[in-house]
C-alpha cells in the first residue's frame, strides 16, 4: 500500500478545522466589545444602527452554529445568551440616552 500524503493531511486538517470553527464561534459577542465611553461618542442614531447590526449578526451566527454538525449545541446556546445580553445592554443604554435627551 502506497503512502498517500493527501489522505494523511485530510485526517489531520479536519480535526484542526473543526477545533478552529468551534473556538472562533464561542466568543462572537466579545469580538464586538465596545465600551461605554465609545458609545457616548456616538450619536443616538449610530448606537441604534450598531444595536441593529449586532442583532442581525446574532441571528446569522447563532443560526449557523445550530446548523453545524461539528459544534455542540451547548456552545450555540451560550453564544445565543451572550448576544441576548449584549442586545439587552444596548437597549438599556439607548433608553437611558433617550431619557436624558441625548
N, C-alpha and C positions, 0 to 999 in steps of 0.2 A: 504494500500500500504506500503510495507516494504522499509526502507531506504537502498539504495544501495551505499555503500561508494565508490566503483569503479567508478560508473557513476558520482558521485559528484566530485571525483578527476579529471576525464576526463574533466569535464566542467571548472574546474579551470586551469588545466595544459595546455590545448590547447591555450588559450589567452596568457599565460605566454611564451609558446614555440614560438608562432608567434612573440611576442614582442622581445624575445631573438634573434630570427633569424634576424628580421629586424634591431635590434640595432647593431648586430655584422657585418652585411654586409654593413652598411652605411659608415664605415671608413676603408676599406681594404687597400687603398693606404697609409694611415697614419700608418698602422701597420708595414709597411716596411720602416719607416722613417730612412734615412741614411744621415749623414752629409757630407759636402764636405771634411772635414778632414779624415773621414773614407774612402771616395772614393779615396783620394790622397794616402792612404796607400796601395791600391790595385794596381795590375798591370793592364795595359790597357785590357788585355785578361780577367782578373777577372771581370772588370767593364762590359765588353761586355757580359760575361756569366750572370752577375747579371741582366743586362738590358733585356736579352732574357728571363730569368726566370720570371721577372716581367711581360713581355708581355704575356708569356704563362699563368701565373696565372691570369692576367686580363681577358683573353678570358674565362677561366673556371669560374671565379667568376661572371663576368657580365652576361654570358650566363645562369648560374644557377639562378641568380637573376631574369632575364626576364622570366624564365620558372616557377618561383614560383608563385602560385596563391595568396600567402599571403603578398607579398611585392609590394608596389606601384611602378609603372613604373618610377615615378619621382626620386625615390631613386636609381633605377638601372641606370638611365641616369646620375645622379650626380656622381655615382660611376664610370661610364664609363669615364666621364670628368676628374675625379681625376687620373685615370690610364693614360689617354692620356697625361695629364700634366706631370705626373711622367716620362713617356717614352720619351716625348719631351725634358724634362730637362736632362735626361740621355744621349740622342742623342747629345745634345748640349755639354755636358761635355766631351763625347767621342771625338767629333770633335775638341774641344779645346785642349785636350791632344794630339791628332794626330798632330795638327798644331805646337805645341811646341816640338814635338818629344819625348814624354814620352811613 
